[in-house]
Structure formats: C-alpha cells, structure tokens
Amino acid sequence: MAKYNKSNHKKPKSTKNFKGEVTGIFLMLLAILGLISIFSDKTGSVGLFLRHWFSVLAGHGNFLLPLIFLAAGFKLSFGKAIKNLGKREIGFFVFVAALLIFFSLELPLSAMFTMAWQGEGGGVIGAILTYGVLQSLGLIGTYLLIIALLLIALLLVLDWSFKEFIQKLGKGLKQAKTFVVESIVPIFIEEEKSVNPKKQDRKPVIIEMPPLPGPEYTNPPLNKPIVQIKEPSYETIEEKGKLEFNKENDKGFDSFEQLSFKDFEKYKLPPITLLNRPRSSRSQSNRDISENIKILEETLESFGVQATVKEVSCGPAITRYELQPAPGVKVSKIVSLADDIALKLATADVRIEAPIPGKAAVGIEVPNKEINVVVLREIIETPEFQNQASPLVFALGKDIAGKPIVADLQKMPHLLIAGATGSGKSVCLNTLISSILFRATPQEVKFLMIDPKMVELVTFNGIPHLISPVVTNAKKASISLRWAVREMERRYELFAKHGVRDISRFNSLVLTKGGEDLSYLPYIVIIIDELADLMMVAPAEVEDSICRLAQMARAAGMHLVVATQRPSVDVITGLIKANIPSRISFAVSSQTDSRTILDMAGAEKLLGKGDMLFFPVGASKPIRIQGAFMTDKEVETVVEFWKKQGDPEFSSEFEQETELEEEDAQLEDDELLPQAVKIVMEAGQASISLLQRRLRIGYARAARLIDQMERKGIVGGYEGSKPRAVLISYEQFREMFKDL
C-alpha cells in the first residue's frame, strides 16, 4: 500500500516535467522558425507573422528576440523555472536593452513611435526605452548610458568585477603591444630594406598621368530606335524591416472623428488565399531558342551584318535575344531590319531595343508561342511587394527576365494609363486597386472613383475605402474633381497652420501631440477610368482640375490615376502630359497614339493581353512588362471581404458640396447674372418682365436668371403678382462679384 501511494505522489511531478518539456520544445521551434524567417521567405504565413511582430517589437534587433525564446525553451526543457534568472541571463537582457536604444537613436524624436511601428530603429520596445532617456539625458548622455549598459552586460556575462575587468584589459593591451612590436613591425622593416637598399641613392619618381577620360560628343543617329526599354531599378529595392502588414503613418479621414489605435484594429486586411494560385508555366524550349538564334544570325549575315547572340532572357510573353554586333556595324542598320527578322522568324512582329541600357548589346524581343499568365497572387507573395512600407504600392507584373515589378504611387506621384480596347487597361486598374486593398485599411487610403462608362469601377461600390459612391455622371465628375482641388487646398492650409510640409509629417504630428482639433488624414487616390468621356462634357474644367491636382497634390497625399482608351492630343492635352510624368501604355492602334502617351514609338507593336510599357518618373526609357492578371471573380471576392467588415463612411462634406454645386451648375454659365443683379438692386425689386426690358432677352432666359438669384439668396421667393424683394446690400453685391 505504501508503494502504491508513493507512485501516486510521483505522477504529478512527472506530468509537470512533461508539460515543461513540451512548452520548451514548442518555444524552441518558434524561436528557430522566427530566426529563419528573418533571413528567408520560405517559412510560410506563420514565419511571416513572427517576422512581422519581431520587427515591430525590436526593429533592426529582431534577431535578438528569437534568441531569448530559444534560451527560455532550453531552460524549460531541462526542468528549470524561467523566473530564476542568473547573472548571465540578466546580462544578456541588459545587452539587448542597450542595443535597442542604440538602434532607436537613428529615428527622429517626433516620429519615433510611428516609425517604430513600421519596424524601424529598435522597434516599439526600443522606442519606449529611448524616448524617456533621450528627453532626460540628451543625445550625449544617452550614448554614455549605452556604453555603461554594455559594460555592465559584459561584467555580468563574464562574471567579473570591475577591478578584474580593468586588470585584464590592461594586461591584454600590453600583450597586444608586445606582439605588434616584436612580430609585425620587423616584417615591414625587412620589406622596406629589400625594396630600397640605399635610401640616399633614391631619385624622385615622375609619374606621367594620362589625360582624364571625358565625354565624347557624337552626332545623334539619324534613325532613332523604334523601342527603348529599361531594366527595372527602383522597383525591387528591399527596405529592411518593412513588411506587408506595416501600419505606416496611420491615417483617418478628416471629416471623421479623431482616431485611436483601436480604430486601426477595426479592419482586417484580406488574406492572400482570396486570390488564385499561379498555374504551372511553360517556358520556351531550348530547341526553339537554339533555332531562333540560328535564324537571327543567318538573317543578319545575309544583309551583311555580323552579330552573335550572347545571352537570352525568357519572359512570360516574350524572349529577348541579346546581340553583340561586330566592330564597325551600325546599330541603326540592325533596327532597320525589324520587319525582315519578323518574316524569317514567322512571327507577327518584333521589337528592337538598341542598345540595351548598361550593356554593349542590341536586344531583339520575339513573342513566345504561348503567353504565360502572370497572376496577381504570385506578385503579392514576393519580397519585392511585401517589403515595401508605403500603403500605395501596387503590383504591375513581370519584366522580360521574369522579375516581379511593383510600383509606388507616392513616388510617381500620378499615373497616366492608355491602351486600346482589350489590351489590359481595365485589368491593370483592377490589380492596382486590389493591391492597395491588400495593404491599406480605410483609415490609411481613400478612393474617389470616376467611371463614366458605368461598367468597370462600379464593382467596387460598397467598400469602406470610398469617399463617395462611384461617380458615373460625367457632369458630376467634373464637380467631384473641383471638390478634390478644394480638399487639396484645405489640407495645405492645415499644414501651414501647424507648420508641417506634407501629409507624413502632419500625421506624425498627430501621433506625437494629438489634440481634439487634429485627426489623421488618409491618402486619397483619384481614379478616372475614361478621360475621353469627361473631356467631351467639360474639357476646360476637367483639364484645369487635373492639372492643379497633378501640380500640387502630392504633398497633400492625393494621387491621380487617369486612364483612357483614346490617347489623342485632344484627350491627353499637353498640359496633362506635362504634369503627369509616369505613364503606362498598353497596345495602341497607331504609332501616333504611342508617341502621344510615351513620346516615342513602340506601343503599337505590343502584343495585347497585358503586354505594357511602363515609363516611371525619372526613367530615360520605358520597361516592358507582362501585366498581372486578376479575374472578375477574384475582384468580387476581395470586394465582398471588405463589404462584410462594414459599410463605407461617405464624407458628408463631399456630398453637401457636390450637391450644392450640381444644383448651381445648371445656371452658373449665364454671363448676364452680374448685370441682372445690378438692375434689380437699382430698381429695389425683381421681376422677369424687368429683366426682359432692361437686358433685351427672352422670357426663358430672364426666368432662369431670377431662379439663379433666388438660389443664391439675392432675391426673395415668388409672391404671386407682387415683385420679388431684394435681400442683399451693395456691399454684399460687391463682395459677391468682386472678381468680375
């Protein structure tokens, strides 16, 4: 019986040890997975989650947190309590604290917590430790504190006293000095003696420097290349510590109430599983490539052009063959043979890039027999997309070499898209909007969508990111653009009042200072699906609004995306082109349209179905890209995901202003209104017959003038046979028409 009781007492202890071991192993697994996820993207969604939160908590010191979890897991696995910390564990924690404070010193004090939430500096932990220390001790005092903490950590880990540390340091320095004097210095002395045996016989050496290489100026070639492209540069820059789910510059709409951090957690970003997985792609066979290389070289040789294919790049839609011409061969001669090469290769068309930027080669782009579809999911899953911090980053597609290309509206800062029907323009707009919906909550980004065709953007009606329902009336669209101009001016007045230059600094100010009169401002993306329809209804007003927004709206956080299927000069005017530097051209019908949108030929030779030329701001040549594809069902799935999280909170200011302006728009064009007001004020009363006699106009026009004056509060309402009363004074009249 005693044995039975003894065994019963042992079971709880065994169970307790087992639980500790399981917990320890689980912690070690998470630590190893999190550590690998920092340096690799092959750890799945769990790894991405761990990397995100490690970066948010520790910033550039995100690799330290997995080490802490690993040490805790070891202790639990061996039956030790985590709370029983030894000197070495305490020393390690002091070292981590010192390191996070050091990382956080690179952040500006006013935006420290904002950037910490983005994974910058020492993360949130580092920002919390640094903020108070920096306020109390200043920068120099903080550096001294870091040195002191590192010294304390070293003493705790090595289990030394400060006296022992000084003694060992002095002894080490003495040994190092002895080693340098006795071992290293004699080697240099011997080498100097062997090279210069007689110092007194040495003569000064005169080095004749060759002339510095300067730019060689040559006459430009008479025949310009048909197509010029550029390899991707800024699109794939990785910004360390900035992940897909970062909350950069958390913002809310100005007409809403001031937001707190809880408001930003109200919405959840859509999961990547809403999108279709990429299908297995077929690449060009080596046999086809070898045959094309042989045909290219033989064709050029038959025309007296000596050139060899040095490299081949296989993309989703085209394959580029890089030719190296023999000395003395003119590049323009190769360009002039584009049609002959297309004939020999039995393909619809080829594009020639002469020369390839950064290479001593000419690129010949040949369409593949089968186009591999680039789906949106495979671009969103790449580090090039996930590691961007901006909420306005969107997926474009893949370049000639199959490299993912993403773009940022903040850098553009406005985008002009053109392409014929069926070339992929509408799909590009869908992927642009959906990419932003995968990154940003309604507090961060708002959309103002204008779709006169009433078929493309209306799918997005109901998402909480909208400022107003999708505008489908062309007349109301011009009114909406004027509202956007006023909103831009209101934001600049707000910036000037608080002494900031742009939206990011303003939102940082809101985060650090707060206040009842300050609220987060979201980015506003204005999307116009068909510019040609608007230019037919109100060309002057639309052009004026677009130009003002394009010139000034970037710092206010407002960005334009303008699309059209008719890139003629009467639609894309010179002013619009000059103010929207970033362009995307899909397949167009003529070389004239290509020159209108890109200022160069080439877009007329594109293949359609998402084949595009992307010309970002600051680039000298466009990049050829196979655009990302997104089905209508995928768009509806993403829209439905956002609809389930809440109804859109439309701006009441937008609705009120546009309604009033829409009412006045019917009468605002009458040029006789100032004269009519002056007449009724002199007469002291208003009537239709009075205006007919004095202005010599018909009954209908006089009635419209009376109605307009009533709307503006100049005259009273209808009183039967009595004349209407005049409600304003001469001072109000002069103020109302002071610009005339």
Residue pairs with C-beta under 8 A, 6 or more apart in sequence:
17 79
20 76
20 77
20 79
21 76
21 77
21 79
23 73
23 76
24 72
24 73
24 74
24 75
24 76
24 77
24 78
25 73
25 77
26 73
27 69
27 70
27 72
27 73
27 76
28 69
28 70
28 73
28 74
28 77
29 73
30 50
30 66
30 69
31 66
31 67
31 68
31 69
31 70
31 73
32 66
32 70
33 43
33 46
33 47
33 50
34 47
34 50
34 51
34 54
34 65
34 66
34 69
35 63
35 66
35 67
35 70
36 43
36 47
37 43
37 47
37 48
37 50
37 51
38 51
38 54
38 62
38 63
38 66
40 47
41 48
41 383
41 386
43 50
43 51
48 243
48 244
48 386
51 62
51 243
52 119
52 243
52 244
52 245
52 246
54 62
54 63
54 65
54 66
55 62
55 119
55 123
55 241
55 243
56 116
56 117
56 119
56 123
56 124
57 65
57 123
57 124
57 125
58 64
58 65
58 100
58 122
58 123
58 125
58 126
59 100
59 103
59 104
59 116
59 119
59 120
59 121
59 122
59 123
59 126
59 241
60 103
60 120
60 121
60 122
60 123
60 240
60 241
61 96
61 99
61 100
61 103
61 122
61 123
61 126
62 119
62 123
62 241
64 96
64 99
64 100
68 92
68 93
68 96
71 89
71 92
72 82
75 81
75 82
76 82
85 93
87 156
87 157
87 159
88 156
88 157
88 159
90 156
91 152
91 153
91 154
91 155
91 156
91 157
92 153
92 157
94 149
94 152
94 153
94 156
95 149
95 150
95 153
95 157
97 129
97 149
98 146
98 149
98 150
98 153
99 122
100 122
100 123
100 125
100 126
100 129
100 130
101 122
101 126
101 129
101 130
101 133
101 142
101 145
101 146
101 149
102 122
102 146
103 121
103 122
103 123
103 126
104 112
104 116
104 121
104 122
104 123
104 126
104 127
104 129
104 130
105 121
105 130
105 134
105 139
105 142
105 143
106 120
106 121
107 115
107 116
107 120
107 121
107 127
107 130
108 115
109 131
109 134
109 135
110 508
110 509
110 512
111 505
111 508
111 511
111 512
112 121
112 127
112 130
112 131
113 124
113 127
113 131
113 511
113 512
114 248
114 249
114 250
114 507
114 508
114 511
114 512
115 121
116 122
116 123
116 124
116 126
116 127
117 124
117 246
117 247
117 250
118 241
118 242
118 246
118 247
118 248
118 389
119 241
119 242
119 243
119 246
120 241
120 242
121 127
121 130
122 129
122 130
130 142
133 141
133 142
133 145
134 142
137 144
137 145
151 165
154 160
154 165
155 161
155 162
155 165
158 165
160 168
196 202
221 330
221 331
221 332
222 332
223 332
223 335
223 336
224 600
225 331
225 335
225 352
225 353
225 354
226 335
226 338
226 351
226 352
226 601
226 602
226 605
227 351
227 352
227 353
227 365
227 600
227 601
227 602
227 605
227 624
228 353
228 600
228 602
228 620
228 621
228 622
229 353
229 357
229 363
229 400
229 613
229 621
229 622
229 623
229 624
230 357
230 619
230 620
230 621
230 622
230 623
231 356
231 357
231 358
231 399
231 401
231 623
232 399
232 403
232 405
232 623
233 619
234 411
234 616
235 384
235 396
235 405
235 406
235 407
236 384
236 403
236 404
236 405
236 406
238 383
238 384
238 387
239 387
239 388
239 389
240 387
242 248
242 387
242 388
242 389
243 386
243 387
244 385
244 386
244 387
244 438
244 439
245 269
246 389
247 264
247 444
248 389
248 390
248 391
248 444
249 391
249 444
249 503
249 504
249 507
249 508
250 259
250 261
250 264
250 443
250 444
250 507
250 511
250 520
251 443
251 444
251 503
251 507
251 520
251 521
251 522
251 523
251 557
252 258
252 259
252 263
252 443
252 519
252 520
252 521
252 522
253 442
253 443
253 446
253 467
253 520
253 521
253 522
253 649
253 651
254 490
254 491
254 494
254 519
254 521
255 651
255 652
255 653
255 654
256 519
256 649
257 519
258 514
258 516
258 518
258 519
258 520
259 443
259 519
259 520
263 443
264 441
264 443
266 441
266 645
266 646
267 441
267 442
267 443
267 464
267 645
267 646
268 645
269 438
269 439
269 441
270 437
270 438
270 638
270 641
270 642
272 377
272 380
272 381
272 438
274 634
274 637
274 638
274 641
275 375
275 376
275 377
275 380
275 630
275 634
275 638
276 375
276 377
276 631
276 634
277 375
277 377
278 373
278 374
278 375
278 377
278 378
279 373
279 375
281 316
281 372
281 373
282 370
282 372
283 314
283 372
284 314
284 319
284 368
284 369
288 369
289 312
289 314
289 319
292 319
292 321
292 345
292 366
293 309
293 312
293 321
295 344
295 345
296 309
296 321
296 323
296 341
296 344
296 345
296 364
297 307
297 308
297 309
298 344
299 337
299 340
299 341
299 344
300 306
300 307
300 323
300 334
300 337
300 341
303 333
303 337
303 340
305 325
305 329
305 333
305 334
305 337
306 325
306 326
306 329
307 323
307 324
307 325
307 326
307 329
307 334
307 362
308 323
308 324
309 321
309 322
309 323
309 324
310 322
310 323
310 324
310 361
311 321
311 322
311 361
312 319
312 320
312 321
312 322
313 319
313 320
313 322
313 400
313 401
314 368
314 401
314 402
315 368
315 398
315 399
315 400
315 401
315 402
315 626
316 368
316 371
316 372
316 373
316 374
316 397
316 398
316 402
316 626
317 367
317 368
317 371
317 372
317 607
317 609
317 610
317 611
317 626
318 351
318 365
318 366
318 367
318 368
318 400
318 607
318 611
318 624
318 626
319 365
319 366
319 368
320 353
320 363
320 364
320 365
320 366
320 400
321 363
321 364
321 366
322 356
322 359
322 361
322 362
322 363
323 334
323 361
323 362
323 363
323 364
324 360
324 361
324 362
325 331
325 334
325 362
331 354
331 355
331 362
332 354
334 352
334 354
334 362
335 352
335 354
338 349
338 350
338 351
338 352
341 350
341 352
341 364
342 348
342 349
342 350
345 366
347 366
347 367
348 367
348 607
349 367
349 605
350 364
350 365
350 366
350 367
350 605
351 364
351 365
351 602
351 605
351 624
352 362
352 363
352 364
352 365
353 362
353 363
353 364
353 365
354 362
354 363
355 361
355 362
355 363
356 362
356 363
357 620
357 621
365 400
365 624
367 607
371 607
371 609
371 626
372 626
373 629
374 397
374 398
374 610
374 626
374 627
374 628
374 629
375 628
375 629
375 630
376 395
376 431
376 434
376 435
376 628
376 629
376 630
376 634
378 404
379 385
379 395
379 396
379 397
379 398
379 404
379 405
379 406
379 628
380 386
380 395
380 435
380 438
382 404
382 406
384 404
384 405
384 406
385 393
385 395
385 404
385 406
385 435
388 406
388 408
390 408
390 409
390 410
391 436
391 439
391 440
391 444
391 445
391 523
392 408
392 409
392 410
392 436
392 440
392 445
392 523
392 525
392 559
393 406
393 407
393 408
393 409
393 435
393 436
393 439
394 406
394 407
394 408
394 409
394 431
394 432
394 435
394 436
395 404
395 406
395 431
395 435
395 628
396 405
396 406
396 407
396 428
396 431
396 612
396 614
396 625
396 627
396 628
397 404
397 405
397 610
397 612
397 625
397 626
397 627
397 628
398 404
398 405
398 625
398 626
399 405
399 623
399 624
399 625
399 626
400 624
405 614
405 623
405 625
407 582
407 614
407 616
409 415
409 525
409 559
409 561
410 523
410 554
410 559
411 616
411 617
412 559
412 581
412 582
412 616
412 617
413 553
413 554
413 559
413 582
413 617
414 549
414 550
414 553
414 554
414 559
414 560
414 561
414 562
414 579
414 580
414 581
414 582
415 559
415 560
415 561
415 562
415 580
415 582
415 583
415 584
416 562
416 563
416 572
416 576
416 577
416 580
416 582
416 583
416 584
416 597
417 425
417 428
417 429
417 561
417 562
417 563
417 564
417 583
417 584
417 585
417 586
418 425
418 563
418 564
418 565
418 567
418 572
418 583
418 584
418 585
418 586
418 588
418 593
418 596
418 597
419 425
419 565
419 584
419 585
419 586
419 587
419 588
419 612
420 565
420 586
420 587
420 588
420 589
420 608
421 565
422 608
422 609
423 586
423 587
423 588
423 606
423 608
423 609
423 610
423 611
424 586
424 587
424 608
424 609
424 610
424 611
424 612
424 627
425 563
425 565
425 586
426 456
426 529
427 610
427 627
427 629
427 630
428 563
428 584
428 586
428 610
428 612
428 627
429 456
429 457
429 527
429 529
429 561
429 563
430 456
430 459
430 630
430 635
431 627
431 628
431 629
431 630
432 527
432 561
433 447
433 460
433 527
434 630
434 634
434 635
434 638
436 445
436 525
437 463
437 465
437 638
437 642
438 638
440 465
440 523
442 464
442 465
442 522
442 648
442 649
443 520
443 522
444 522
444 523
445 465
445 522
445 523
445 524
445 525
446 465
446 466
446 467
446 522
446 523
446 524
446 525
447 460
447 463
447 465
447 466
447 467
447 524
447 525
447 526
447 527
448 466
448 467
448 468
448 471
448 480
448 484
448 524
448 525
448 526
448 527
449 457
449 460
449 466
449 470
449 471
449 527
449 529
450 457
450 470
450 471
450 477
450 480
450 481
450 526
450 527
450 528
450 529
450 534
451 457
451 458
451 470
451 471
451 472
451 529
451 530
452 472
452 473
452 474
452 477
452 529
452 530
452 533
452 534
453 529
453 530
453 533
454 472
456 529
457 470
457 527
457 529
458 470
458 472
459 632
459 635
459 636
459 639
460 466
460 470
460 635
460 639
461 469
461 470
462 639
462 642
462 643
462 647
462 648
463 639
463 642
463 643
463 648
464 642
464 643
464 645
464 646
464 647
464 648
464 649
465 642
465 648
466 648
466 650
467 524
467 650
467 651
467 654
468 480
468 650
468 651
468 654
468 655
468 658
469 650
471 477
471 480
474 533
474 534
474 536
474 537
474 538
475 537
475 538
475 662
475 665
476 658
476 662
477 528
477 534
477 537
477 542
478 534
478 537
478 538
478 541
478 542
478 545
479 658
479 661
479 662
479 665
480 654
480 658
481 526
481 541
481 542
481 545
481 546
481 549
482 541
482 545
482 661
483 654
483 657
483 658
483 661
484 524
484 526
484 545
484 549
484 553
484 558
485 545
485 548
485 549
486 657
487 524
487 556
487 558
488 548
488 549
488 552
488 553
488 556
488 558
491 503
491 521
491 556
491 557
491 558
492 552
492 555
492 556
494 506
494 521
495 501
495 502
495 503
495 505
495 506
495 555
495 556
498 506
498 509
498 518
500 506
500 509
501 555
502 554
502 555
502 556
502 557
503 521
503 523
503 555
503 556
503 557
504 557
506 521
507 520
507 521
509 518
510 518
510 519
510 520
521 557
522 557
523 557
523 558
523 559
524 557
524 558
524 559
525 558
525 559
525 561
526 549
526 558
526 559
526 560
526 561
527 561
527 563
528 534
528 560
528 561
528 562
528 563
529 563
530 563
530 564
530 565
531 542
531 562
531 563
531 564
531 571
531 572
532 564
532 565
532 566
532 571
534 542
535 542
535 543
535 570
535 571
543 573
543 575
543 576
546 560
546 562
546 576
546 579
546 580
547 575
547 576
547 579
549 558
549 560
550 560
550 576
550 579
550 580
551 579
553 559
553 560
560 580
562 576
562 580
564 571
564 572
567 585
567 588
567 593
567 596
567 597
568 593
568 596
569 596
572 596
572 597
577 596
581 617
581 618
582 615
582 616
582 617
583 597
583 598
583 614
583 615
584 612
584 613
584 614
584 615
585 594
585 597
585 598
585 603
585 606
585 612
585 613
585 615
585 622
586 603
586 606
586 608
586 610
586 611
586 612
586 627
587 603
587 604
587 606
587 607
587 608
587 611
588 594
588 597
588 603
588 604
588 606
589 604
590 604
591 601
591 604
593 603
593 604
594 600
594 601
594 602
594 603
594 604
595 601
597 603
598 613
598 615
598 622
600 622
602 613
602 622
603 613
606 612
606 613
610 626
610 627
610 628
610 629
611 624
611 625
611 626
611 627
612 624
612 625
612 626
612 627
613 622
613 623
613 624
613 625
614 622
614 623
614 624
614 625
615 621
615 622
615 623
616 623
663 711
664 708
664 711
664 712
667 673
667 704
667 705
667 707
667 708
667 711
668 708
670 701
670 704
670 705
670 708
672 695
672 697
672 701
672 705
673 705
673 708
673 709
674 737
674 740
675 695
676 691
676 695
676 705
676 709
677 709
677 714
677 733
677 736
677 737
678 733
679 690
679 691
679 694
679 695
680 686
680 690
680 691
680 709
680 714
680 715
680 724
680 726
681 726
681 728
681 730
681 733
683 690
684 726
685 723
685 724
685 725
685 726
686 706
686 709
686 715
686 723
686 724
686 725
686 726
687 706
687 723
687 724
688 699
688 702
688 703
688 706
689 702
690 723
691 697
691 702
691 705
691 706
692 698
692 699
692 702
695 702
706 715
706 724
709 715
710 716
710 717
710 724
712 736
713 727
713 728
714 726
714 727
714 728
714 736
715 724
715 725
715 726
715 727
716 724
716 725
716 726
716 727
717 724
718 724
719 725
728 736
